[in-house]
């Protein structure tokens, strides 16, 4: 009887333990799925770590605000476009932005065509933006009027129509470090969509997003920047921080709020203005420091080549254009010529001297020695003398 009670108790304990473990497994699976749907949690400390603090006006000596257009079909900019839909390699930048907006984790601001204002008055309402661009959505679980959240299917996010981005780029000279620093302040996804009659796709700028708001989330997504290396070594944050993108300048901040196309309608003038701005930005940091001798020589060669091309002359770029170097080379060449002439003269003299010193050898006369003792005594006396 006691053995039956013991067996019954052991069976009861085992069934309770298996039920408890099953509940723990189910709870862990539910938590994991909730985290995947919710996304990676970003703490306030992590957010502050990725924020790039703006320099104060007291520390800045010079600043230039540049507007660029990044074409995602060219160069390394494709890293922002692929994959078109989330897969094992990750998700594109636009998917990250849309997920954050749907979960009400970041704010977006109206596109004002050059007069961007990143204040609360110009924050967009996500529902209105989704309706404007015909993106299907539904209210998410836990959504309220003060904290609206939306659920959007991957197939409804038009990631394949985001073919370009506008970015605001700031070039700042910081007096604390005496260096020119470049940072991206904000970006705007541009939707390229054809109308009902087809034809060429029309670009529609959607909204502006502050890069500091999405930087912690971009740091968790690594992308391919080279087809030859299939190992993703840079994150989306590194992509903007290291200036791996390529984009043409379409506007600089000015008082009239005009784009370069409005200022320079002709294609030739427009291209020249873009190249001129790029050259000035790159040369600004170099002109702060005393150039080296090699840089001065390179500038002189370039100047001489340009003058020769304008005059229609042929120039050998391998020759030194510095006046001092030319004089030194001329002196060296004169010395070597004189030295060669003197060396030739010396060789001629030596050869003539050798020729004069050479005499004909005469055969020695053989003297017949006498056998008399008197002759032998005379020869000994002569040797003593």
C-alpha positions in Angstrom: 0.0 0.0 0.0 2.8 2.4 0.9 4.6 1.6 -2.4 1.5 2.5 -4.4 1.2 5.8 -2.6 4.9 6.5 -3.3 4.6 5.7 -7.0 1.5 7.9 -7.3 3.3 10.8 -5.6 6.3 10.5 -8.0 4.0 10.5 -11.0 2.2 13.5 -9.7 5.5 15.5 -9.2 6.8 14.5 -12.7 3.5 15.7 -14.4 3.6 19.0 -12.5 7.3 19.6 -13.4 6.7 18.9 -17.1 3.7 21.2 -17.2 5.7 24.0 -15.5 8.6 23.6 -18.0 6.2 23.7 -20.9 4.7 26.9 -19.6 8.2 28.4 -19.3 9.0 27.4 -22.9 5.8 28.9 -24.2 6.4 32.1 -22.3 10.0 32.3 -23.6 8.7 31.8 -27.2 6.0 34.4 -26.7 8.6 36.9 -25.3 11.0 36.2 -28.2 8.2 36.8 -30.8 7.1 39.9 -29.1 10.7 41.2 -29.1 11.1 40.4 -32.8 7.8 42.2 -33.7 8.7 45.1 -31.4 12.3 45.4 -32.6 15.5 45.9 -30.8 15.1 48.0 -27.7 17.3 51.1 -27.5 18.0 52.5 -24.1 18.5 56.2 -23.4 22.2 55.7 -22.7 22.7 53.9 -26.1 20.8 56.7 -27.8 23.1 59.3 -26.3 26.1 57.3 -27.3 25.2 57.5 -31.0 24.1 61.1 -31.0 26.5 63.6 -32.7 26.3 66.8 -30.7 26.2 70.0 -32.7 29.0 72.4 -32.2 28.1 75.8 -30.7 28.4 79.0 -32.6 31.3 80.0 -30.4 33.3 77.0 -31.5 32.5 77.4 -35.2 34.5 79.7 -37.4 32.9 78.8 -40.7 29.9 76.6 -41.9 28.4 75.6 -45.2 25.1 73.8 -45.6 24.9 71.5 -48.7 21.9 69.6 -50.1 22.8 66.5 -52.0 20.8 63.9 -54.0 21.8 60.3 -53.5 20.9 58.1 -56.5 20.5 54.6 -55.2 21.1 53.1 -58.6 24.7 54.4 -58.8 27.9 53.4 -57.0 27.9 52.4 -53.4 24.5 54.0 -52.8 22.9 50.7 -53.6 23.7 49.6 -50.0 20.7 51.9 -49.0 18.3 50.1 -51.4 19.0 46.4 -51.0 17.4 44.2 -50.0 14.1 45.3 -51.4 12.3 43.2 -48.8 13.5 42.0 -45.4 15.4 38.7 -45.5 18.2 36.9 -43.8 20.7 39.7 -44.8 18.6 42.3 -43.0 16.4 45.2 -44.3 16.9 48.4 -46.2 17.1 51.8 -44.7 13.6 52.8 -45.8 12.1 49.7 -44.0 13.9 50.7 -40.8 12.5 54.2 -41.0 9.0 53.0 -41.7 9.0 50.5 -38.9 10.2 53.2 -36.5 7.5 55.6 -37.6 4.8 53.0 -37.4 5.9 52.2 -33.8 6.0 55.9 -33.0 9.7 55.7 -31.9 10.9 58.6 -34.0 9.5 61.8 -35.4 9.3 62.9 -39.0 9.1 66.5 -40.3 7.4 68.1 -43.3 9.4 68.6 -46.6 9.3 72.4 -47.1 11.6 72.6 -50.2 14.6 74.2 -48.6 13.1 75.8 -45.6 13.3 72.8 -43.3 12.1 73.4 -39.7 12.8 70.6 -37.2 10.3 71.7 -34.6 7.2 70.3 -33.1 5.0 72.6 -35.2 6.3 70.9 -38.4 6.0 67.2 -37.2 3.9 65.1 -39.6 1.1 62.8 -38.6 2.0 59.3 -39.7 -1.6 58.4 -40.6 -1.9 61.4 -43.0 1.4 60.6 -44.6 0.4 57.0 -45.2 -2.9 58.1 -46.7 -1.2 60.6 -48.9 1.1 58.0 -50.5 -1.5 55.2 -50.5 0.2 52.9 -48.1 -2.1 50.3 -46.5 -2.1 50.1 -42.7 -4.1 49.2 -39.7 -4.1 50.3 -36.0 -1.6 48.2 -34.0 -2.2 46.6 -30.6 -1.9 49.2 -27.8 -2.5 52.2 -30.1 -4.0 55.3 -28.5 -4.7 58.8 -29.6 -1.7 60.1 -27.7 0.5 57.3 -28.8 -0.7 56.1 -32.2 0.9 52.9 -33.6 0.3 51.2 -36.9 0.7 47.8 -38.4 2.1 47.7 -41.9 2.7 44.5 -43.9 6.1 44.2 -45.7 4.4 43.9 -49.1 2.7 47.3 -48.5 5.9 49.2 -47.8 7.0 50.7 -51.2 10.7 50.1 -50.7 11.3 49.3 -54.4 10.0 52.8 -55.3 12.5 54.7 -53.1 15.2 55.3 -55.7 16.9 58.3 -54.2 17.4 60.3 -50.9 17.9 63.9 -50.2 20.4 64.7 -47.4 21.4 67.8 -45.6 25.2 67.9 -45.2 27.0 70.3 -42.9 30.6 71.3 -43.5 31.9 73.0 -40.3 35.3 74.3 -39.3 35.8 73.7 -35.6 38.2 76.0 -33.8 38.7 73.5 -31.0 40.3 70.9 -33.2 41.3 73.2 -36.1 39.7 70.7 -38.5 37.0 70.7 -41.1 34.3 68.2 -40.1 31.5 66.9 -42.3 28.3 65.4 -40.9 24.9 64.5 -42.3 22.1 66.3 -40.4 18.9 64.8 -41.9 17.7 62.7 -44.8 14.5 62.5 -46.9 13.4 59.4 -48.8 12.1 60.2 -52.3 9.4 58.1 -53.8 9.6 57.6 -57.6 6.1 56.7 -58.8 4.5 56.8 -62.3 1.1 58.4 -62.8 -1.9 56.8 -64.3 -0.8 57.4 -67.8 2.7 55.8 -67.3 5.7 57.6 -68.6 8.7 58.6 -66.6 8.5 58.2 -62.8 7.9 61.5 -60.9 9.9 62.0 -57.7 7.9 62.7 -54.5 9.9 63.8 -51.4 8.1 62.2 -48.4 9.5 63.7 -45.2 12.6 64.6 -43.3 14.1 62.5 -40.5 16.9 63.6 -38.2 19.8 61.2 -38.5 20.5 61.3 -34.7 17.1 59.8 -34.1 17.7 56.7 -36.3 21.4 56.4 -35.8 21.3 53.7 -33.0 19.0 51.6 -35.2 21.2 52.0 -38.2 24.2 50.9 -36.2 22.6 47.4 -35.8 22.1 46.9 -39.6 25.3 45.9 -41.5 25.3 46.2 -45.3 27.5 45.2 -48.3 29.5 48.0 -49.7 31.5 46.0 -52.2 30.5 43.2 -54.6 33.9 41.6 -54.3 33.7 41.3 -50.5 30.6 39.4 -49.4 31.3 40.1 -45.7 29.3 43.1 -44.4 31.9 45.1 -42.5 30.1 48.5 -42.3 26.8 49.4 -40.7 24.4 52.0 -42.1 25.7 54.4 -39.5 29.2 53.9 -40.7 28.0 54.5 -44.3 27.1 58.1 -43.4 29.7 58.7 -40.8 32.6 57.7 -43.2 31.0 59.5 -46.2 30.8 56.3 -48.3 27.9 57.7 -50.3 28.2 59.6 -53.6 25.8 62.4 -54.5 25.5 65.5 -56.6 24.9 68.9 -55.0 21.5 70.3 -56.0 21.4 73.2 -53.6 23.3 75.3 -51.1 21.7 77.3 -48.3 21.3 80.9 -49.5 19.2 83.9 -48.6 16.9 83.7 -51.7 16.3 80.0 -51.1 17.0 79.1 -54.7 18.4 75.8 -56.0 21.4 75.6 -58.3 19.0 74.8 -61.2 17.1 78.0 -60.6 20.4 80.0 -60.4 22.0 78.3 -63.4 19.4 77.1 -65.9 21.9 76.0 -68.5 23.4 72.5 -68.2 27.0 73.7 -68.7 26.7 76.5 -66.1 24.9 74.1 -63.7 27.7 71.5 -63.9 30.4 74.1 -63.6 28.7 75.4 -60.4 28.6 72.0 -58.9 32.2 71.3 -59.6 33.2 74.7 -58.3 31.4 74.1 -55.0 33.0 70.7 -54.6 36.5 72.1 -55.4 36.1 74.9 -52.8 34.9 72.5 -50.1 37.9 70.2 -50.7 40.4 73.0 -50.9 39.2 74.9 -47.8 40.8 72.5 -45.4 44.1 72.3 -47.4 44.4 76.1 -47.6 44.5 76.3 -43.8 48.0 74.8 -43.6 51.3 75.7 -45.2 51.8 73.5 -48.3 54.9 71.3 -48.6 57.6 71.6 -51.2 56.1 68.7 -53.2 52.7 70.4 -53.3 54.1 73.7 -54.4 56.0 71.9 -57.2 52.8 70.0 -58.3 50.9 73.3 -58.4 53.6 74.9 -60.5 53.6 72.0 -62.9 49.8 72.1 -63.2 49.9 75.9 -63.8 52.6 75.6 -66.4 50.7 72.8 -68.2 47.5 74.9 -68.2 49.3 77.9 -69.6 50.9 75.7 -72.3 47.5 74.2 -73.2 46.0 77.7 -73.5 48.9 78.8 -75.8 48.7 75.6 -77.8 52.1 74.3 -76.9 53.3 70.8 -75.9 54.6 70.5 -72.3 56.5 67.6 -70.8 55.1 67.2 -67.3 58.2 65.2 -66.2 60.4 68.3 -66.4 60.7 70.4 -63.2 59.1 73.8 -63.5 60.7 75.4 -60.5 63.2 78.1 -61.4 65.7 77.1 -58.8 65.6 73.5 -59.8 66.2 74.4 -63.4 69.2 76.6 -62.5 70.6 73.9 -60.4 70.2 71.3 -63.2 71.8 73.7 -65.7 74.8 74.3 -63.5 75.1 70.6 -63.0 75.0 70.0 -66.7 77.6 72.7 -67.3 79.9 71.2 -64.7 79.6 67.8 -66.2 80.3 69.1 -69.7 83.4 71.1 -68.5 84.6 68.1 -66.5 84.2 65.8 -69.5 86.2 68.3 -71.7 89.0 68.6 -69.2 89.0 64.8 -68.7 89.4 64.4 -72.5 92.3 66.9 -72.5 94.0 65.1 -69.7 93.6 61.8 -71.4 95.1 63.2 -74.6 98.1 64.7 -72.7 98.7 61.4 -70.9 98.6 59.5 -74.1 101.0 61.9 -75.8 103.4 61.7 -72.8 103.3 58.0 -73.0 104.1 58.1 -76.7 107.0 60.5 -76.1 108.5 58.5 -73.3 108.6 55.3 -75.4 112.2 55.0 -76.9 113.7 52.5 -79.1 115.8 50.0 -77.2 119.3 49.5 -78.4 121.0 46.2 -78.1 123.7 46.2 -75.4 127.2 46.0 -76.6 129.1 42.9 -75.4 132.5 43.7 -74.0 135.2 41.2 -74.0 136.6 40.7 -70.6 140.4 40.5 -70.4 141.9 37.8 -68.3 144.9 40.0 -67.1 145.1 40.7 -63.4 145.6 44.4 -64.0 142.1 44.6 -65.6 140.6 42.9 -62.6 142.2 45.3 -60.1 141.0 48.3 -62.1 137.5 47.1 -62.1 137.5 46.7 -58.3 138.9 50.2 -57.8 136.2 51.6 -60.0 133.5 49.9 -57.9 135.0 51.4 -54.7 135.0 54.9 -56.1 
